Amino acid sequence: MVNEPAVTPAQVRAARAWLSWSQDDLSAKSGISQRSIARYEQGRSVPYDDTLMKLKAAFEAAGIRFHFVGMLGTGISMI
């Protein structure tokens, strides 16, 4: 993402767990395919910036805040 840190696979997994969302739930809320989510969480792909923005937006709408130090994802919390 240009000038903005990208959510990491670990942050995506943690946010889903915190919200008790399955990959299918996240897919429905973000418009990103379940397969793309699974591949990213497994570290098997690097999504487009738009994909990462949609994932982040879906979580933020549910109250998740992502934490970064510079461009490094360091954790999550609830708003």
Protein Blocks (a to p, Z undefined) as FASTA:
>chain_A
ZZiacddfklmmmmmmmnopafklmmmmnopafklmmmmmnopaccdfklmmmmmmmmmm
nopacddehjbcfbdcdZZ
